Amino acid sequence: MKILAIGDLVGTAGVNKLKSELTKIRENEKIDFVIVNGENAGEGMGITKKNFDDILEENVDVITMGNHTWGKKDIFKFIDHPKLLRPANYPKGVPGKGYNIYECMHKKIAVINLIGRVDVNVLSENPFLIAKDIVEKIKDKVDMIIIDFHAEATAEKIALGYYLDGKVTAIFGTHTHVQTADETILENGTAYITDIGMTGPKKSVIGMDVSASIKRFETTLPERYKIAGGETMLNGVIFDVDNSTNKVKYIKRIRM
């Protein structure tokens, strides 16, 4: 089985890039299951109903979120959709769900969405302890467990990788919008990559207009961010899973 994870869609440009490339990737790489992070689809902050519907039209299996989950009020119209996940370590009672179990090729695949706490301006529960509790709860009910860890700090992501090594199938990071070249299979069999990058404008500062971004750094004035224009790119990763062991045998980064 091949599982494709696509990094943060940034704005309409990112959604359109997904729509133009996903079919080709599916065919060329023989993809069976697709996870997309959509928390920046709503012009950089949150996700609208139109964004959500456009992504679902591409037969995406799971849409994960992050620190901008509540960036667009639209989300409360579809927060309980089975294909949508928000971070599992948000406080109890928050709408939506942090993980779900899906079926593909006679396999049960759990996908968990987590958010980091280091340098992320969101009050959340401990992702390590929440992940540990969820894994313990579902480990005998599923064949695979995949985690999207939406976090800023590389150290926090790497630590979670070692913390859950051998307990989950794969962990991929999102949020920084910069793809890392550290894809690996850890000692006890868990596939890991710190960040899978973003899908959106190529000439940009993590998706935002270059001039506006430079002005903010140069002057420290609150220049309004806007999505960059021009050529777009798609970033992600493919996990090639052995159907007999349910472990990842190969990881391939995608940068288009």
N, C-alpha and C positions, 0 to 999 in steps of 0.2 A: 504494500500500500504506500502511496505517496501523498504526503500532507504538505500543502502549501500555506505559508503564513506571509501575508503582505503587510508591509509597514505603513504607519499612519498616513491615511489619505488626507491631503491638505487641500481644502477648498474644492470647488467644482472642478478645478483643473485635475486634482487627484482622482476624483470620482470618474471623470472622463478618461483619464489614463487607464484606470482599472477596466473600464468598459471596452477600450480599444485593444487591450493586451491580454486580458484574462483567457479568452477563448484560445488564442494561439499558444499561451503557456500550457493550458490544459492539454491541448492536443500534442504539442511537442514533448512535454515532460510526462504525459500520461498521469495527470493529477487526479486523485480520487476525492480529496477532502480539502476545503478551502476555508481559512480563517483570515479575516481582514480587520485591522484596527481602524475604526471610523470616528474617533473622538475629535478629530480636527476637520471633518468633512464639511461642516457648516461654516465655510469661509474662515477656517482656522480655529474655531471655538465651538465645540458641540456638534450636534447632528440634527438636521431637519427631517421632517417626514419625507420630503422629496429625495433628500440624500439617501435615506434609509430604503425607500422603494427602489431607487436607481441601483443600489448595491444588491438588493435582493433579486432584481431582474437578471443579474449575472449568475444566479444559482449559487451564491456564496452560502456556505453552511453555518458560519458563525461570524457575528460582528462584535468585536470587543471595544471597550471604551477606556477611560482614564481620568485624568484630573479635570478635563472639560466635559465630563458626563452631563452636567446640568447646564451647559453653556447655551442651549436653545430650549425654550419652554415646550417646543414641539414634542420633546422626548417623552413627556408624560402621557402622550396619546398612544405610544407603542412600547413603553418601557417593559411591559410584561410579555412581549413577543418572545417565543422560545429560542429564536436565533440571536437575540440581543443579550449581551452580558455587560454588567457594570462591575467595578471592582468588588470582590467578595469581602474585602476588609473595610468597606464603609460601615458606619455604625448600624447596629441592629435596628430594624424597622424602616430602613431606607427602601423605597420602591425598587422593584426589579430583582434580579438574581445575579449572584456572583459566579455561579458555575451551572453547567447543565450537562446532560449525557445524551449523546447522539449516536445513531447507528449508521454504519457505512461498511459495505462488503462483509456483512455478518459479524462485524466487530462493534463493540460498545466503546465509544470514545468520550471521555470526560474532558471538557475544556474549562479551565479556571482562569478568571481575570483577577489580577491583583494590582494594587498601586503601592509605590514605595513611599517611605516617610522622610527620607533624607533629602533636603532641599526641594521638597514638594509642598506647596502651600495648601495642603488639604489635611484636615484633621481625620485621621483614619486609625484603625486598629492595627496591631502588629501583624504584618503580612506573613512572617515566619510562623507564628503560632496559628493563625487562621489557616494557612496552607496545610500545616501539619494536621489540624483537626479535620479538614475536608478530606485530605488523602486517607486518613485513618478510617473515615466514615464510608468512603466509596471504593476503596482499593479492591475489595472482593466482589464488586458489582460491575467492574469495567475491565476492558482489555488494555486500554491506554489512557494516560493522563497527560494532557498538554497544558502548559501554563504560559499566558501572556503576562509578563511582569512589567507594568508600565511605571518605570522609575527613572530618576535622574542620575543617581550615583552609581558608577560602575562597580564600586566596592560592594554596595548593597545587593546588586544583581549577582555578582560573582559569588558572594556569600550564600545567597539563596540556592544557587546552583549546587554548591557543595552540600548544603544543608539537606537538600532533597535528592541528592545523587542516589540512584538505585531505587528510589521510591516513586518517581514519575518518569514518563517516557521522554519528554522534552520540555525545555524552558527556553523561551525566546523573549528578549527585551524589546520594549518599544519606548517612545517618548522623546528621546534625544534627537531623532530625525537623522542621525548620522550612522550609517552602517559600519559595524565593527568587523574586523577580519580575524576574530577569535573563535570561529565555529569549531566545536570539538565534541567528542564523546567522552564524558568523564569516566573515571576509573570504575565506577559501579554500573555504568551503562546508560546514564541519562545524557541525552543530546543537549547541547547548550550553545547559545550565542548571546552576547551582551546586548546588542541592539541590531534589529534588522533594517533600520533606516526608514525613509519616508517615501511616499508616492505623491509627487506634486512638482512644482516648478524647479527646474534644474539650476538656473542662475538665480539664486536666492540665498537668504540667510535663514536656514531651516524652514523654508517655504515662504518667508516674508520678503517684501520688496527690499532690495539691497540699499537703495538711497535712504529710505525711511529708517532702516536698521542702523546704518552708519551714523545718521544724524542723532539718533538716540544715544549711541555710545560716545559720539564726539561732543555733544552739548549737554547731555544728561536731561534734556527737556523731554516731556512726555509726548513725543511725536507719535501720531496714530499709526499702528501697524496696518499694513494691507498686504493681501496675497500678491506675490510676484507674478509677472506674466511670462510669456515666452515658452520655450521648449520644456516639456515635462519628462520626468523619469519615474520608473517604478522600481522599488526595492523590496526584497523579501528573501525567504529562505525555503528550501524544500527539505523535508525529512523523509528519507526513504526507509520505511519500516519493514522489517522481516515479518512476514505473516505467520510464521511458525513460533517465533519467540516474542513478538510484539515489541521488540527493541529496535531502535534506529541503527541501521548499518552504515548510513552515509548521509552527510549534510552537504547541501549545495546552496551557496548564496546566489541570489539573482539581483542584477543591477542593469536595468534597461533604460 
